[in-house]
Amino acid sequence: MKKYAVELIMASLLLISFFFLARQAAEVSGDMKIQEREVIAIDPGHGDMKMRR
């Protein structure tokens, strides 16, 4: 009976921690959508060597 109680407590703590981690992940992803920034990509333009001849 003692083993069952320990397993039940561990399973409960695991589910509670998943719940809080999921809430935190949702908050972070929501904050990331608000802070969308413009991305500037710089292309070095080396291309293929055949194009240089």
matplotlib code that plots the C-alpha trace (Angstrom):
import matplotlib.pyplot as plt

x = [0.0, 2.9, 4.3, 1.0, 0.8, 4.3, 3.5, 0.3, 2.1, 4.8, 2.3, 0.4, 3.5, 4.4, 1.0, 1.1, 4.5, 3.4, 0.5, 2.7, 5.3, 2.6, 1.2, 4.7, 5.4, 2.1, 2.9, 6.4, 5.1, 2.4, 5.1, 7.2, 4.3, 4.0, 7.7, 7.9, 10.9, 11.9, 14.6, 17.3, 19.1, 22.4, 23.3, 27.1, 26.3, 29.1, 27.0, 28.4, 32.0, 30.8, 29.1, 32.5, 34.1]
y = [0.0, 2.4, 1.8, 2.7, 6.0, 7.0, 6.2, 8.2, 11.2, 11.1, 10.9, 13.8, 15.9, 15.0, 16.1, 19.3, 20.2, 19.5, 21.8, 24.7, 24.2, 24.2, 27.5, 29.0, 27.9, 29.4, 32.7, 32.8, 31.9, 34.6, 37.2, 36.1, 36.8, 40.3, 41.0, 40.0, 41.8, 42.6, 40.2, 41.5, 38.7, 39.6, 37.4, 37.3, 36.7, 34.3, 32.1, 29.4, 29.6, 29.1, 32.4, 34.3, 33.2]
z = [0.0, 0.8, -2.7, -4.3, -2.3, -3.4, -7.0, -6.8, -5.3, -7.9, -10.8, -9.3, -9.0, -12.6, -14.0, -11.9, -13.2, -16.8, -16.3, -15.0, -17.7, -20.4, -19.0, -19.0, -22.6, -23.7, -22.1, -23.7, -27.1, -26.8, -25.8, -28.8, -31.2, -29.7, -30.2, -33.8, -35.3, -38.8, -40.0, -42.4, -44.3, -45.9, -48.9, -49.7, -53.4, -54.1, -56.4, -58.7, -60.0, -63.6, -63.4, -62.8, -66.1]

ax = plt.figure().add_subplot(projection="3d")
ax.plot(x, y, z, "-o")
ax.set_aspect("equal")
plt.show()
